[in-house]
Amino acid sequence: MKGIKPMKEIIFLIEDDPEGGYNAQALGYSIFTEGETTEELKANIMDAIGCHFDNVDETPKIIRLHYVREDTLIYA
């Protein structure tokens, strides 16, 4: 369809920080941030996106957060 721009999205991988809190890394962009709580992390992600993209038209409208958790099992 002419005149309709597809909505851009950005995906962040969220991991627990070994020292507490969370780390976030955007896939395909050089955007990294962190936060002590999920609320702080989300606010920091929004701020980081605003700083990274100069043009509002280029800013992704959908932000997906993928939480990655690692567990270790020992089979004996």
N, C-alpha and C positions, 0 to 999 in steps of 0.2 A: 504494500500500500504506500502510495506516495504521501509525503508530508508527515508520516508517523515515524518518530525515532524510536528504536528499540531501547528499553530501559537497561542501563548498564548496572551491573552488580559487581561487588567486590567480596571476596571470601577471606576471612581471618581464621587462622588456626590458633586456638587458645590452649595453652598448656599451663599446668601448675608450675610455679617457680619453686625450686628446691628450698629457697629461703623464705617462702611464704608469698601469697598473692598469686598473680597470674601474669603470663607473658602472651602477647598477641603479635602475630606476623601475618601481613597480607600476602596472599598468593599473587605473584605477577607484578608486584609493586614493592618499592623499597620503603615500606611503612612498618615500623616496629613501635610498640608501646607496652606499658605494663600498668597494673593497678593492684592495690591491696584487696579490694572486693570486686565482685562482678559489676556492681553499680559504678565504681570508680573506673574500672576497666572500660566499660561502655562509654562513659563520658570522655575518657582519654582517646578512645578509638575515633569518636566523632570529631574531637579536636584535631587529631592527627590527619584525618581525611581532609578537614578544612584547610590545614596548613599545606598538605601535599598537592592538592588540585587548585590551581590559580583561577581557572575558568569554571563557573558554576555549571555551564553546559557539559563540561567534561566530568563532573563529579558523579560517581555512581549513586544511584538513587536507592538501590537495595544493598544492604550490608548483611552478609550471612556470617554467623559465628559458629565455627565447628570446634567443639571441645574435644581435645585429645587427652586420653588418660592412659597411662601405662601401668600395668600390673605385672608382677613377676611371680611365676609359680615354679616351685622346685619339685621335680618328680624324683622320688627316691625308691 
